[in-house]
Amino acid sequence: MRFAFIFILAALFAVPAFAFDANSSCVKCHGDKETLTKLGYPQMYLDPAEVDKEVNMGGAACEACHLGNPASMDREEAHKGMPRPFYAAVGPKYKYQAVGREITNFEPIQPKGKDRTKLLNAKPADPKKAEEMGIKNLIQLNYHDHDPKTMAYSPEIAMKTCGQCHENEVKDYNKAGMGLNKTQRGFKTWSADKPGPQNCGPWFGDNYEELKGECARGEGFTKAMSAGLDRGCNKCHASCNDCHYEGHKASKARHTFTKKPETLTCYGGGRGTICHAGPMDRRRGAGYMRQEFAFPVNELHDDVHFAKGVQCTDCHESKNHSYGHIGSADARKSCQKCHTEVYDAAQKSEHGNVDCSSCHVKAVGAYQFTFWGPGKSEGMPNLYTKYKEYYGTRDLPTIVKQPATGLWIPLKPYPMGTMNINKKPKSIGKLMLRDIQKTTVKGNTAIGQPESFEVERKADEVNDMYIITGLYGGYKTNDKMLAWIQMDKMSHSIGEARDCASCHSSHEQKATSWYTFDIPGVVKKPFNGSYTMTAGKKGIRFENMTNTEILTAEGVDSEDFAPFLKNPEAWNVKGIDFEMKFDDKKYAAGFGQYQNLYAELHNRISSEKDKAKLEQLKKIKAVLPHNVAYAAEMLKNLK
């Protein structure tokens, strides 16, 4: 009996056997360190047992993910048809185009350094050879379920690999908004009234003829330029591996996967300032992680939830491999999970139609201007180069009422423009939501997308807004500028709330932006600047534009990247009501009650000895700014 008992225990606690195929040529070669060393590729050795352990998928065969021919020991035949990771390269002969890992001598994909924006950055193993090939820099790593030609996520590769075991998940993702990049594809041209011109530009991959037609220098905008911009956009088109492979984590076998993506994965996983790091920290300036992802760095506080270890997917839950739209009510209601009493109190107050972020997001960073004009993009000259490097801070967001939902939300209105546009939009001087009317767009069947599919974003599913202000001329070589006010919703960097006076001391809203612009090759030295923004009952205006001396590099004209110098008033709009709506007398009375209750709570908290009562007093203090009457009732009932 004793031996039987020991045997049962051993069976219960034994390490499970891994199911890799020892006869596979993948295992025979990559699992043989001595042979790989002799061949000159010791870095390609992988312990098959460790690979199985890290993958944690029940011993899935190598070819299930990597394809190829595991029955052949011939190098070429064994690797035939394998999709592989690649780098985006720029230089005289590479215009943000794919180059294989041989450029780094198959350097292991392992994180290096402490900067999480570029943990997986790499350099050519042989700089001289790279120069001969026409490669100057490697910009970004792409995993093997991206298409090397377009840089986009490839549904076809995903179905052949991940789809072998996760068919339904891949099918769901391949028709989801993120899988098809539906939202961005809804932006077909610069001059469309809906969904309007926007910071990231139109979808360059499918709309070349339309874009050429609205360009004042149409013949100068080439297919090569459009294709380069398309590749640049596709770097944010997330793949299965982008979300589930943890390349940013050091591991023994470089095969670590996770079911639930973590925040750093959503921020690009160390492959660059891409995915949500781009629109959140680099564009909106109200990012979640901030820290080294922030623009400017070291100046803006982290989101309190990130500091406490809350992951993106804790609030933004996936349904059928789709996250819906981040502006949805589901995301807002996620606050209720952890802040139930405070959330419920706020909903019952006269601030029930004010989004939590309106009070809890203060200083924001990133772009304070953005312009599209002639320059260099994706390693080549381009009529549409994005000059976004006006990095700085805005002291307060602007609270605006969402027209479809009635919810007051925080936005960052800032001037934008695109040079050389000859088509005038119809909706000038109007506050517009970036909803997308139902439209059919072309798919890329070459990588497994459908021939066409519908794109739609309803007015209550989006919180970003814009105002097209018109076409402005007077430029030497750039014809006219299409000008608009970019108004992105600020959602993160939640922290200590702004004070009551920041909204209720005036019916006008004022904010100041500061920035530094620095692009080597465009300007000889950085220049600094600032402006003030005022939004009120009569409209919105940008004033006091000032900047230090601008010294352009040779062959560069300041109107290409700083058209505000010629038309500083292009973004002033009348006839839109941005007034902060409140009753001055009612506010004064309510604020007085708030102050009195705060004083009472302060005194009772400082003297309370009973732990249970102390916790309740602290809860009432948290409720107080959200609903004074509710806090007063709670305090009255506390015995």
Secondary structure, 3 states (H helix, E strand, C coil): CHHHHHHHHHHHHCCCCCCCCCCCHHHHHHCCHHHHHHHCCHHHCCCHHHHHHHHCCCCCCHHHHHCCCCCCCCHHHHCCCCCCCEEEEECCCCEEEEEEHHHHCCCCCCCCCCCCCCCCCCCCCCHHHHHHHCCCEEEEEECCCECCCCCCECHHHHHHCHHHCCHHHHHHHHCCCCCCCHHHHCCCCCCCCCCCCCCCCCCCCCCHHHHHHCECCHHHCCHHHHHHHHHHHHCCCCCHHHHHECCCCCCCCCCCECCCCCHHHHCCCCCCCCCCHHHHHHHHCCCCCCHHHCCCCCCCCCCHHHHCCCCHHHHCCCECCECCCCCCHHHHHCHHHHCHHHHHHHHCCCCCCECHHHHHCCCECCECCEEEEEEEECCEEEEEEEECCEEEEECCCEEEECCCCCCEEEEEEEEEEEECECCCCCCECCCEECCEEEEEEECCHHHCCCCEEEEEECHHHCCCEEEEEEEECCCCCCCCEEEEEEEEECCCCCCCCCCCHHHHCCCCEEEEEEEEECCECCECCCEEEEEEEEEECCEEEEEEEEECCCCECCCCCHHHHCHHHCCCCCCCEECCCCCCCCCHHHHHHHHHHHHHHHHHHHHHHHHCCCHHHHHHHHHHHHHCCCCHHHHHHHHHHCC
